[in-house]
Amino acid sequence: MDFFEVLRRRRSIRVFEAKEVEEYLLERLLKYAFFAPSSRGRRPWHFVVVRNRKTLVALSRAKRGGGA
């Protein structure tokens, strides 16, 4: 698949399934997320994986406009 095909197929997901992401897939996604471009190559982001539903809901409520 070429770059323009990737752009054409891009979409926003607004509803998520309550399925747990498999560990190998999560590791792969995080690995490639670190390759995403950032201003001046600073890579200012941090990733937090939350697997506990109650914790996820509490974090979402702590941030205005958060979703869970």
PQR file with spaces between the fields and no chain letter, atoms N, CA, C, O and H, PARSE charges and radii, in Angstrom:
ATOM       1  N    MET     1       0.854   -1.169    0.000 -0.4000 1.5000
ATOM       2  CA   MET     1       0.000    0.000    0.000 -0.0000 2.0000
ATOM       3  C    MET     1       0.904    1.238    0.000  0.5500 1.7000
ATOM       4  O    MET     1       1.829    1.333    0.807 -0.5500 1.4000
ATOM       5  N    ASP     2       0.640    2.169   -0.893 -0.4000 1.5000
ATOM       6  CA   ASP     2       1.470    3.377   -0.951 -0.0000 2.0000
ATOM       7  C    ASP     2       0.927    4.458   -0.006  0.5500 1.7000
ATOM       8  O    ASP     2      -0.149    4.317    0.575 -0.5500 1.4000
ATOM       9  H    ASP     2      -0.111    2.091   -1.548  0.4000 1.0000
ATOM      10  N    PHE     3       1.690    5.519    0.126 -0.4000 1.5000
ATOM      11  CA   PHE     3       1.368    6.588    1.070 -0.0000 2.0000
ATOM      12  C    PHE     3      -0.004    7.198    0.804  0.5500 1.7000
ATOM      13  O    PHE     3      -0.760    7.447    1.743 -0.5500 1.4000
ATOM      14  H    PHE     3       2.565    5.633   -0.346  0.4000 1.0000
ATOM      15  N    PHE     4      -0.333    7.440   -0.454 -0.4000 1.5000
ATOM      16  CA   PHE     4      -1.608    8.076   -0.781 -0.0000 2.0000
ATOM      17  C    PHE     4      -2.787    7.151   -0.491  0.5500 1.7000
ATOM      18  O    PHE     4      -3.880    7.611   -0.159 -0.5500 1.4000
ATOM      19  H    PHE     4       0.281    7.237   -1.217  0.4000 1.0000
ATOM      20  N    GLU     5      -2.562    5.866   -0.616 -0.4000 1.5000
ATOM      21  CA   GLU     5      -3.605    4.905   -0.257 -0.0000 2.0000
ATOM      22  C    GLU     5      -3.834    4.931    1.260  0.5500 1.7000
ATOM      23  O    GLU     5      -4.972    4.840    1.722 -0.5500 1.4000
ATOM      24  H    GLU     5      -1.675    5.493   -0.885  0.4000 1.0000
ATOM      25  N    VAL     6      -2.762    5.053    2.018 -0.4000 1.5000
ATOM      26  CA   VAL     6      -2.883    5.165    3.475 -0.0000 2.0000
ATOM      27  C    VAL     6      -3.706    6.398    3.825  0.5500 1.7000
ATOM      28  O    VAL     6      -4.602    6.329    4.666 -0.5500 1.4000
ATOM      29  H    VAL     6      -1.838    5.127    1.643  0.4000 1.0000
ATOM      30  N    LEU     7      -3.409    7.525    3.184 -0.4000 1.5000
ATOM      31  CA   LEU     7      -4.168    8.752    3.440 -0.0000 2.0000
ATOM      32  C    LEU     7      -5.638    8.591    3.059  0.5500 1.7000
ATOM      33  O    LEU     7      -6.526    9.046    3.780 -0.5500 1.4000
ATOM      34  H    LEU     7      -2.681    7.581    2.501  0.4000 1.0000
ATOM      35  N    ARG     8      -5.881    7.952    1.941 -0.4000 1.5000
ATOM      36  CA   ARG     8      -7.247    7.774    1.473 -0.0000 2.0000
ATOM      37  C    ARG     8      -8.067    6.910    2.437  0.5500 1.7000
ATOM      38  O    ARG     8      -9.259    7.154    2.626 -0.5500 1.4000
ATOM      39  H    ARG     8      -5.159    7.582    1.355  0.4000 1.0000
ATOM      40  N    ARG     9      -7.450    5.931    3.029 -0.4000 1.5000
ATOM      41  CA   ARG     9      -8.159    5.012    3.923 -0.0000 2.0000
ATOM      42  C    ARG     9      -8.241    5.507    5.370  0.5500 1.7000
ATOM      43  O    ARG     9      -8.893    4.883    6.207 -0.5500 1.4000
ATOM      44  H    ARG     9      -6.482    5.733    2.876  0.4000 1.0000
ATOM      45  N    ARG    10      -7.583    6.619    5.657 -0.4000 1.5000
ATOM      46  CA   ARG    10      -7.560    7.151    7.014 -0.0000 2.0000
ATOM      47  C    ARG    10      -8.970    7.488    7.490  0.5500 1.7000
ATOM      48  O    ARG    10      -9.799    7.967    6.716 -0.5500 1.4000
ATOM      49  H    ARG    10      -7.054    7.126    4.977  0.4000 1.0000
ATOM      50  N    ARG    11      -9.231    7.235    8.765 -0.4000 1.5000
ATOM      51  CA   ARG    11     -10.534    7.559    9.344 -0.0000 2.0000
ATOM      52  C    ARG    11     -10.381    7.761   10.839  0.5500 1.7000
ATOM      53  O    ARG    11      -9.403    7.322   11.444 -0.5500 1.4000
ATOM      54  H    ARG    11      -8.558    6.846    9.393  0.4000 1.0000
ATOM      55  N    SER    12     -11.349    8.421   11.417 -0.4000 1.5000
ATOM      56  CA   SER    12     -11.363    8.639   12.862 -0.0000 2.0000
ATOM      57  C    SER    12     -12.303    7.627   13.497  0.5500 1.7000
ATOM      58  O    SER    12     -13.419    7.414   13.020 -0.5500 1.4000
ATOM      59  H    SER    12     -12.144    8.777   10.925  0.4000 1.0000
ATOM      60  N    ILE    13     -11.850    7.014   14.558 -0.4000 1.5000
ATOM      61  CA   ILE    13     -12.666    6.044   15.280 -0.0000 2.0000
ATOM      62  C    ILE    13     -13.257    6.739   16.501  0.5500 1.7000
ATOM      63  O    ILE    13     -12.524    7.297   17.318 -0.5500 1.4000
ATOM      64  H    ILE    13     -10.944    7.186   14.945  0.4000 1.0000
ATOM      65  N    ARG    14     -14.573    6.706   16.623 -0.4000 1.5000
ATOM      66  CA   ARG    14     -15.236    7.393   17.726 -0.0000 2.0000
ATOM      67  C    ARG    14     -15.855    6.421   18.737  0.5500 1.7000
ATOM      68  O    ARG    14     -16.147    6.797   19.872 -0.5500 1.4000
ATOM      69  H    ARG    14     -15.169    6.253   15.959  0.4000 1.0000
ATOM      70  N    VAL    15     -16.047    5.191   18.320 -0.4000 1.5000
ATOM      71  CA   VAL    15     -16.615    4.177   19.200 -0.0000 2.0000
ATOM      72  C    VAL    15     -15.638    3.003   19.222  0.5500 1.7000
ATOM      73  O    VAL    15     -15.207    2.520   18.175 -0.5500 1.4000
ATOM      74  H    VAL    15     -15.810    4.886   17.397  0.4000 1.0000
ATOM      75  N    PHE    16     -15.299    2.556   20.423 -0.4000 1.5000
ATOM      76  CA   PHE    16     -14.319    1.497   20.560 -0.0000 2.0000
ATOM      77  C    PHE    16     -14.955    0.250   21.145  0.5500 1.7000
ATOM      78  O    PHE    16     -15.915    0.330   21.912 -0.5500 1.4000
ATOM      79  H    PHE    16     -15.650    2.949   21.273  0.4000 1.0000
ATOM      80  N    GLU    17     -14.417   -0.897   20.779 -0.4000 1.5000
ATOM      81  CA   GLU    17     -14.869   -2.158   21.346 -0.0000 2.0000
ATOM      82  C    GLU    17     -14.199   -2.352   22.702  0.5500 1.7000
ATOM      83  O    GLU    17     -13.095   -1.859   22.932 -0.5500 1.4000
ATOM      84  H    GLU    17     -13.638   -0.963   20.156  0.4000 1.0000
ATOM      85  N    ALA    18     -14.853   -3.054   23.577 -0.4000 1.5000
ATOM      86  CA   ALA    18     -14.316   -3.289   24.919 -0.0000 2.0000
ATOM      87  C    ALA    18     -13.413   -4.523   24.947  0.5500 1.7000
ATOM      88  O    ALA    18     -13.356   -5.229   25.954 -0.5500 1.4000
ATOM      89  H    ALA    18     -15.751   -3.455   23.391  0.4000 1.0000
ATOM      90  N    LYS    19     -12.714   -4.781   23.850 -0.4000 1.5000
ATOM      91  CA   LYS    19     -11.807   -5.927   23.790 -0.0000 2.0000
ATOM      92  C    LYS    19     -10.416   -5.510   24.259  0.5500 1.7000
ATOM      93  O    LYS    19      -9.961   -4.399   23.988 -0.5500 1.4000
ATOM      94  H    LYS    19     -12.760   -4.208   23.033  0.4000 1.0000
ATOM      95  N    GLU    20      -9.759   -6.410   24.960 -0.4000 1.5000
ATOM      96  CA   GLU    20      -8.392   -6.145   25.408 -0.0000 2.0000
ATOM      97  C    GLU    20      -7.438   -6.303   24.220  0.5500 1.7000
ATOM      98  O    GLU    20      -7.573   -7.227   23.418 -0.5500 1.4000
ATOM      99  H    GLU    20     -10.129   -7.312   25.181  0.4000 1.0000
ATOM     100  N    VAL    21      -6.489   -5.398   24.125 -0.4000 1.5000
ATOM     101  CA   VAL    21      -5.497   -5.451   23.050 -0.0000 2.0000
ATOM     102  C    VAL    21      -4.442   -6.477   23.435  0.5500 1.7000
ATOM     103  O    VAL    21      -3.929   -6.467   24.554 -0.5500 1.4000
ATOM     104  H    VAL    21      -6.380   -4.647   24.776  0.4000 1.0000
ATOM     105  N    GLU    22      -4.124   -7.367   22.493 -0.4000 1.5000
ATOM     106  CA   GLU    22      -3.126   -8.396   22.769 -0.0000 2.0000
ATOM     107  C    GLU    22      -1.765   -7.757   23.011  0.5500 1.7000
ATOM     108  O    GLU    22      -1.422   -6.744   22.401 -0.5500 1.4000
ATOM     109  H    GLU    22      -4.542   -7.375   21.584  0.4000 1.0000
ATOM     110  N    GLU    23      -0.996   -8.366   23.913 -0.4000 1.5000
ATOM     111  CA   GLU    23       0.288   -7.807   24.344 -0.0000 2.0000
ATOM     112  C    GLU    23       1.244   -7.562   23.174  0.5500 1.7000
ATOM     113  O    GLU    23       1.853   -6.496   23.090 -0.5500 1.4000
ATOM     114  H    GLU    23      -1.275   -9.188   24.408  0.4000 1.0000
ATOM     115  N    TYR    24       1.381   -8.539   22.269 -0.4000 1.5000
ATOM     116  CA   TYR    24       2.318   -8.378   21.151 -0.0000 2.0000
ATOM     117  C    TYR    24       1.908   -7.202   20.263  0.5500 1.7000
ATOM     118  O    TYR    24       2.771   -6.490   19.751 -0.5500 1.4000
ATOM     119  H    TYR    24       0.886   -9.405   22.336  0.4000 1.0000
ATOM     120  N    LEU    25       0.611   -6.992   20.076 -0.4000 1.5000
ATOM     121  CA   LEU    25       0.137   -5.899   19.242 -0.0000 2.0000
ATOM     122  C    LEU    25       0.362   -4.556   19.935  0.5500 1.7000
ATOM     123  O    LEU    25       0.756   -3.582   19.293 -0.5500 1.4000
ATOM     124  H    LEU    25      -0.090   -7.571   20.492  0.4000 1.0000
ATOM     125  N    LEU    26       0.115   -4.504   21.220 -0.4000 1.5000
ATOM     126  CA   LEU    26       0.354   -3.285   21.989 -0.0000 2.0000
ATOM     127  C    LEU    26       1.833   -2.896   21.928  0.5500 1.7000
ATOM     128  O    LEU    26       2.160   -1.728   21.717 -0.5500 1.4000
ATOM     129  H    LEU    26      -0.205   -5.294   21.741  0.4000 1.0000
ATOM     130  N    GLU    27       2.713   -3.861   22.110 -0.4000 1.5000
ATOM     131  CA   GLU    27       4.152   -3.589   22.033 -0.0000 2.0000
ATOM     132  C    GLU    27       4.538   -3.078   20.649  0.5500 1.7000
ATOM     133  O    GLU    27       5.350   -2.162   20.520 -0.5500 1.4000
ATOM     134  H    GLU    27       2.447   -4.810   22.281  0.4000 1.0000
ATOM     135  N    ARG    28       3.962   -3.665   19.640 -0.4000 1.5000
ATOM     136  CA   ARG    28       4.257   -3.234   18.260 -0.0000 2.0000
ATOM     137  C    ARG    28       3.770   -1.801   18.015  0.5500 1.7000
ATOM     138  O    ARG    28       4.488   -0.993   17.426 -0.5500 1.4000
ATOM     139  H    ARG    28       3.302   -4.409   19.745  0.4000 1.0000
ATOM     140  N    LEU    29       2.565   -1.492   18.462 -0.4000 1.5000
ATOM     141  CA   LEU    29       2.020   -0.144   18.295 -0.0000 2.0000
ATOM     142  C    LEU    29       2.869    0.899   19.013  0.5500 1.7000
ATOM     143  O    LEU    29       3.153    1.963   18.463 -0.5500 1.4000
ATOM     144  H    LEU    29       1.982   -2.149   18.940  0.4000 1.0000
ATOM     145  N    LEU    30       3.271    0.592   20.241 -0.4000 1.5000
ATOM     146  CA   LEU    30       4.108    1.526   20.995 -0.0000 2.0000
ATOM     147  C    LEU    30       5.470    1.702   20.332  0.5500 1.7000
ATOM     148  O    LEU    30       6.000    2.811   20.278 -0.5500 1.4000
ATOM     149  H    LEU    30       3.040   -0.272   20.688  0.4000 1.0000
ATOM     150  N    LYS    31       6.026    0.620   19.834 -0.4000 1.5000
ATOM     151  CA   LYS    31       7.323    0.686   19.153 -0.0000 2.0000
ATOM     152  C    LYS    31       7.258    1.659   17.982  0.5500 1.7000
ATOM     153  O    LYS    31       8.137    2.507   17.829 -0.5500 1.4000
ATOM     154  H    LYS    31       5.595   -0.281   19.877  0.4000 1.0000
ATOM     155  N    TYR    32       6.228    1.540   17.160 -0.4000 1.5000
ATOM     156  CA   TYR    32       6.113    2.404   15.985 -0.0000 2.0000
ATOM     157  C    TYR    32       5.650    3.813   16.332  0.5500 1.7000
ATOM     158  O    TYR    32       5.933    4.753   15.590 -0.5500 1.4000
ATOM     159  H    TYR    32       5.514    0.850   17.285  0.4000 1.0000
ATOM     160  N    ALA    33       4.949    3.972   17.436 -0.4000 1.5000
ATOM     161  CA   ALA    33       4.540    5.317   17.861 -0.0000 2.0000
ATOM     162  C    ALA    33       5.758    6.177   18.150  0.5500 1.7000
ATOM     163  O    ALA    33       5.719    7.391   17.948 -0.5500 1.4000
ATOM     164  H    ALA    33       4.719    3.208   18.039  0.4000 1.0000
ATOM     165  N    PHE    34       6.826    5.575   18.615 -0.4000 1.5000
ATOM     166  CA   PHE    34       8.044    6.334   18.901 -0.0000 2.0000
ATOM     167  C    PHE    34       8.704    6.861   17.632  0.5500 1.7000
ATOM     168  O    PHE    34       9.530    7.770   17.702 -0.5500 1.4000
ATOM     169  H    PHE    34       6.858    4.589   18.780  0.4000 1.0000
ATOM     170  N    PHE    35       8.354    6.308   16.479 -0.4000 1.5000
ATOM     171  CA   PHE    35       8.901    6.782   15.205 -0.0000 2.0000
ATOM     172  C    PHE    35       8.140    7.984   14.653  0.5500 1.7000
ATOM     173  O    PHE    35       8.565    8.581   13.664 -0.5500 1.4000
ATOM     174  H    PHE    35       7.683    5.570   16.422  0.4000 1.0000
ATOM     175  N    ALA    36       7.028    8.343   15.277 -0.4000 1.5000
ATOM     176  CA   ALA    36       6.232    9.478   14.793 -0.0000 2.0000
ATOM     177  C    ALA    36       7.061   10.762   14.867  0.5500 1.7000
ATOM     178  O    ALA    36       7.825   10.957   15.813 -0.5500 1.4000
ATOM     179  H    ALA    36       6.683    7.858   16.081  0.4000 1.0000
ATOM     180  N    PRO    37       6.911   11.625   13.880 -0.5600 1.5000
ATOM     181  CA   PRO    37       7.698   12.866   13.884  0.2800 2.0000
ATOM     182  C    PRO    37       7.267   13.811   15.002  0.5500 1.7000
ATOM     183  O    PRO    37       6.115   13.808   15.435 -0.5500 1.4000
ATOM     184  N    SER    38       8.216   14.612   15.450 -0.4000 1.5000
ATOM     185  CA   SER    38       7.932   15.631   16.458 -0.0000 2.0000
ATOM     186  C    SER    38       8.772   16.860   16.153  0.5500 1.7000
ATOM     187  O    SER    38       9.761   16.780   15.425 -0.5500 1.4000
ATOM     188  H    SER    38       9.152   14.614   15.098  0.4000 1.0000
ATOM     189  N    SER    39       8.383   17.973   16.702 -0.4000 1.5000
ATOM     190  CA   SER    39       9.096   19.223   16.481 -0.0000 2.0000
ATOM     191  C    SER    39      10.548   19.101   16.938  0.5500 1.7000
ATOM     192  O    SER    39      10.826   18.757   18.087 -0.5500 1.4000
ATOM     193  H    SER    39       7.579   18.038   17.294  0.4000 1.0000
ATOM     194  N    ARG    40      11.446   19.382   16.036 -0.4000 1.5000
ATOM     195  CA   ARG    40      12.890   19.339   16.304 -0.0000 2.0000
ATOM     196  C    ARG    40      13.366   17.986   16.830  0.5500 1.7000
ATOM     197  O    ARG    40      14.414   17.900   17.471 -0.5500 1.4000
ATOM     198  H    ARG    40      11.220   19.661   15.103  0.4000 1.0000
ATOM     199  N    GLY    41      12.609   16.948   16.565 -0.4000 1.5000
ATOM     200  CA   GLY    41      12.998   15.610   16.991 -0.0000 2.0000
ATOM     201  C    GLY    41      13.044   15.420   18.496  0.5500 1.7000
ATOM     202  O    GLY    41      13.737   14.532   18.993 -0.5500 1.4000
ATOM     203  H    GLY    41      11.758   17.018   16.044  0.4000 1.0000
ATOM     204  N    ARG    42      12.316   16.244   19.218 -0.4000 1.5000
ATOM     205  CA   ARG    42      12.373   16.202   20.688 -0.0000 2.0000
ATOM     206  C    ARG    42      11.618   15.020   21.292  0.5500 1.7000
ATOM     207  O    ARG    42      11.941   14.560   22.387 -0.5500 1.4000
ATOM     208  H    ARG    42      11.753   16.965   18.814  0.4000 1.0000
ATOM     209  N    ARG    43      10.628   14.542   20.582 -0.4000 1.5000
ATOM     210  CA   ARG    43       9.797   13.431   21.063 -0.0000 2.0000
ATOM     211  C    ARG    43       9.341   13.664   22.507  0.5500 1.7000
ATOM     212  O    ARG    43       9.764   12.954   23.418 -0.5500 1.4000
ATOM     213  H    ARG    43      10.365   14.916   19.692  0.4000 1.0000
ATOM     214  N    PRO    44       8.483   14.654   22.706 -0.5600 1.5000
ATOM     215  CA   PRO    44       8.082   15.049   24.061  0.2800 2.0000
ATOM     216  C    PRO    44       6.991   14.176   24.681  0.5500 1.7000
ATOM     217  O    PRO    44       6.543   14.458   25.793 -0.5500 1.4000
ATOM     218  N    TRP    45       6.566   13.148   24.002 -0.4000 1.5000
ATOM     219  CA   TRP    45       5.426   12.386   24.491 -0.0000 2.0000
ATOM     220  C    TRP    45       5.842   11.258   25.435  0.5500 1.7000
ATOM     221  O    TRP    45       6.993   10.823   25.473 -0.5500 1.4000
ATOM     222  H    TRP    45       6.930   12.920   23.099  0.4000 1.0000
ATOM     223  N    HIS    46       4.852   10.814   26.185 -0.4000 1.5000
ATOM     224  CA   HIS    46       4.992    9.666   27.082 -0.0000 2.0000
ATOM     225  C    HIS    46       3.730    8.831   26.894  0.5500 1.7000
ATOM     226  O    HIS    46       2.636    9.378   26.755 -0.5500 1.4000
ATOM     227  H    HIS    46       3.917   11.167   26.155  0.4000 1.0000
ATOM     228  N    PHE    47       3.874    7.546   26.888 -0.4000 1.5000
ATOM     229  CA   PHE    47       2.737    6.653   26.720 -0.0000 2.0000
ATOM     230  C    PHE    47       2.481    5.916   28.028  0.5500 1.7000
ATOM     231  O    PHE    47       3.407    5.429   28.677 -0.5500 1.4000
ATOM     232  H    PHE    47       4.763    7.101   27.001  0.4000 1.0000
ATOM     233  N    VAL    48       1.217    5.845   28.398 -0.4000 1.5000
ATOM     234  CA   VAL    48       0.812    5.130   29.604 -0.0000 2.0000
ATOM     235  C    VAL    48      -0.247    4.121   29.183  0.5500 1.7000
ATOM     236  O    VAL    48      -1.254    4.484   28.575 -0.5500 1.4000
ATOM     237  H    VAL    48       0.465    6.240   27.871  0.4000 1.0000
ATOM     238  N    VAL    49      -0.020    2.878   29.502 -0.4000 1.5000
ATOM     239  CA   VAL    49      -0.980    1.827   29.176 -0.0000 2.0000
ATOM     240  C    VAL    49      -1.794    1.537   30.428  0.5500 1.7000
ATOM     241  O    VAL    49      -1.251    1.165   31.468 -0.5500 1.4000
ATOM     242  H    VAL    49       0.799    2.583   29.996  0.4000 1.0000
ATOM     243  N    VAL    50      -3.098    1.712   30.311 -0.4000 1.5000
ATOM     244  CA   VAL    50      -4.006    1.468   31.439 -0.0000 2.0000
ATOM     245  C    VAL    50      -4.880    0.282   31.066  0.5500 1.7000
ATOM     246  O    VAL    50      -5.632    0.339   30.093 -0.5500 1.4000
ATOM     247  H    VAL    50      -3.540    2.013   29.466  0.4000 1.0000
ATOM     248  N    ARG    51      -4.783   -0.777   31.830 -0.4000 1.5000
ATOM     249  CA   ARG    51      -5.564   -1.982   31.541 -0.0000 2.0000
ATOM     250  C    ARG    51      -6.763   -2.144   32.483  0.5500 1.7000
ATOM     251  O    ARG    51      -7.690   -2.898   32.188 -0.5500 1.4000
ATOM     252  H    ARG    51      -4.172   -0.823   32.620  0.4000 1.0000
ATOM     253  N    ASN    52      -6.740   -1.443   33.601 -0.4000 1.5000
ATOM     254  CA   ASN    52      -7.814   -1.549   34.577 -0.0000 2.0000
ATOM     255  C    ASN    52      -8.910   -0.540   34.243  0.5500 1.7000
ATOM     256  O    ASN    52      -8.653    0.662   34.180 -0.5500 1.4000
ATOM     257  H    ASN    52      -5.987   -0.830   33.841  0.4000 1.0000
ATOM     258  N    ARG    53     -10.120   -1.023   34.030 -0.4000 1.5000
ATOM     259  CA   ARG    53     -11.234   -0.167   33.607 -0.0000 2.0000
ATOM     260  C    ARG    53     -11.553    0.925   34.634  0.5500 1.7000
ATOM     261  O    ARG    53     -11.815    2.066   34.254 -0.5500 1.4000
ATOM     262  H    ARG    53     -10.329   -1.999   34.081  0.4000 1.0000
ATOM     263  N    LYS    54     -11.535    0.593   35.920 -0.4000 1.5000
ATOM     264  CA   LYS    54     -11.837    1.592   36.953 -0.0000 2.0000
ATOM     265  C    LYS    54     -10.796    2.708   36.940  0.5500 1.7000
ATOM     266  O    LYS    54     -11.136    3.881   37.092 -0.5500 1.4000
ATOM     267  H    LYS    54     -11.322   -0.334   36.229  0.4000 1.0000
ATOM     268  N    THR    55      -9.541    2.346   36.761 -0.4000 1.5000
ATOM     269  CA   THR    55      -8.473    3.348   36.689 -0.0000 2.0000
ATOM     270  C    THR    55      -8.661    4.229   35.463  0.5500 1.7000
ATOM     271  O    THR    55      -8.484    5.445   35.537 -0.5500 1.4000
ATOM     272  H    THR    55      -9.264    1.393   36.638  0.4000 1.0000
ATOM     273  N    LEU    56      -9.014    3.628   34.349 -0.4000 1.5000
ATOM     274  CA   LEU    56      -9.237    4.379   33.114 -0.0000 2.0000
ATOM     275  C    LEU    56     -10.367    5.391   33.290  0.5500 1.7000
ATOM     276  O    LEU    56     -10.239    6.543   32.875 -0.5500 1.4000
ATOM     277  H    LEU    56      -9.158    2.640   34.289  0.4000 1.0000
ATOM     278  N    VAL    57     -11.457    4.972   33.896 -0.4000 1.5000
ATOM     279  CA   VAL    57     -12.594    5.868   34.129 -0.0000 2.0000
ATOM     280  C    VAL    57     -12.185    7.002   35.068  0.5500 1.7000
ATOM     281  O    VAL    57     -12.528    8.159   34.828 -0.5500 1.4000
ATOM     282  H    VAL    57     -11.561    4.036   34.233  0.4000 1.0000
ATOM     283  N    ALA    58     -11.454    6.676   36.134 -0.4000 1.5000
ATOM     284  CA   ALA    58     -11.010    7.710   37.081 -0.0000 2.0000
ATOM     285  C    ALA    58     -10.097    8.721   36.396  0.5500 1.7000
ATOM     286  O    ALA    58     -10.230    9.923   36.623 -0.5500 1.4000
ATOM     287  H    ALA    58     -11.175    5.736   36.329  0.4000 1.0000
ATOM     288  N    LEU    59      -9.181    8.256   35.569 -0.4000 1.5000
ATOM     289  CA   LEU    59      -8.293    9.165   34.839 -0.0000 2.0000
ATOM     290  C    LEU    59      -9.079   10.034   33.864  0.5500 1.7000
ATOM     291  O    LEU    59      -8.789   11.220   33.709 -0.5500 1.4000
ATOM     292  H    LEU    59      -9.073    7.279   35.385  0.4000 1.0000
ATOM     293  N    SER    60     -10.064    9.449   33.213 -0.4000 1.5000
ATOM     294  CA   SER    60     -10.880   10.196   32.261 -0.0000 2.0000
ATOM     295  C    SER    60     -11.666   11.298   32.954  0.5500 1.7000
ATOM     296  O    SER    60     -11.815   12.394   32.413 -0.5500 1.4000
ATOM     297  H    SER    60     -10.300    8.486   33.339  0.4000 1.0000
ATOM     298  N    ARG    61     -12.161   11.016   34.127 -0.4000 1.5000
ATOM     299  CA   ARG    61     -12.920   12.023   34.879 -0.0000 2.0000
ATOM     300  C    ARG    61     -12.015   13.118   35.425  0.5500 1.7000
ATOM     301  O    ARG    61     -12.450   14.255   35.604 -0.5500 1.4000
ATOM     302  H    ARG    61     -12.040   10.126   34.566  0.4000 1.0000
ATOM     303  N    ALA    62     -10.764   12.780   35.688 -0.4000 1.5000
ATOM     304  CA   ALA    62      -9.822   13.761   36.235 -0.0000 2.0000
ATOM     305  C    ALA    62      -9.434   14.804   35.196  0.5500 1.7000
ATOM     306  O    ALA    62      -9.034   15.914   35.548 -0.5500 1.4000
ATOM     307  H    ALA    62     -10.411   11.856   35.543  0.4000 1.0000
ATOM     308  N    LYS    63      -9.550   14.456   33.929 -0.4000 1.5000
ATOM     309  CA   LYS    63      -9.204   15.382   32.854 -0.0000 2.0000
ATOM     310  C    LYS    63     -10.478   15.879   32.201  0.5500 1.7000
ATOM     311  O    LYS    63     -11.275   15.086   31.699 -0.5500 1.4000
ATOM     312  H    LYS    63      -9.876   13.555   33.643  0.4000 1.0000
ATOM     313  N    ARG    64     -10.671   17.167   32.204 -0.4000 1.5000
ATOM     314  CA   ARG    64     -11.862   17.738   31.584 -0.0000 2.0000
ATOM     315  C    ARG    64     -11.885   17.380   30.101  0.5500 1.7000
ATOM     316  O    ARG    64     -10.901   17.589   29.392 -0.5500 1.4000
ATOM     317  H    ARG    64     -10.024   17.811   32.612  0.4000 1.0000
ATOM     318  N    GLY    65     -12.990   16.851   29.644 -0.4000 1.5000
ATOM     319  CA   GLY    65     -13.122   16.462   28.245 -0.0000 2.0000
ATOM     320  C    GLY    65     -12.536   15.096   27.949  0.5500 1.7000
ATOM     321  O    GLY    65     -12.503   14.678   26.792 -0.5500 1.4000
ATOM     322  H    GLY    65     -13.790   16.682   30.220  0.4000 1.0000
ATOM     323  N    GLY    66     -12.074   14.392   28.971 -0.4000 1.5000
ATOM     324  CA   GLY    66     -11.515   13.059   28.766 -0.0000 2.0000
ATOM     325  C    GLY    66     -12.615   12.069   28.441  0.5500 1.7000
ATOM     326  O    GLY    66     -13.777   12.296   28.776 -0.5500 1.4000
ATOM     327  H    GLY    66     -12.102   14.731   29.911  0.4000 1.0000
ATOM     328  N    GLY    67     -12.268   11.008   27.812 -0.4000 1.5000
ATOM     329  CA   GLY    67     -13.246    9.995   27.468 -0.0000 2.0000
ATOM     330  C    GLY    67     -12.759    8.623   27.880  0.5500 1.7000
ATOM     331  O    GLY    67     -11.555    8.375   27.941 -0.5500 1.4000
ATOM     332  H    GLY    67     -11.323   10.823   27.539  0.4000 1.0000
ATOM     333  N    ALA    68     -13.688    7.740   28.161 -0.4000 1.5000
ATOM     334  CA   ALA    68     -13.312    6.368   28.503 -0.0000 2.0000
ATOM     335  C    ALA    68     -14.370    5.418   28.003  0.5500 1.7000
ATOM     336  O    ALA    68     -14.248    4.206   28.187 -0.5500 1.4000
ATOM     337  H    ALA    68     -14.666    7.941   28.111  0.4000 1.0000
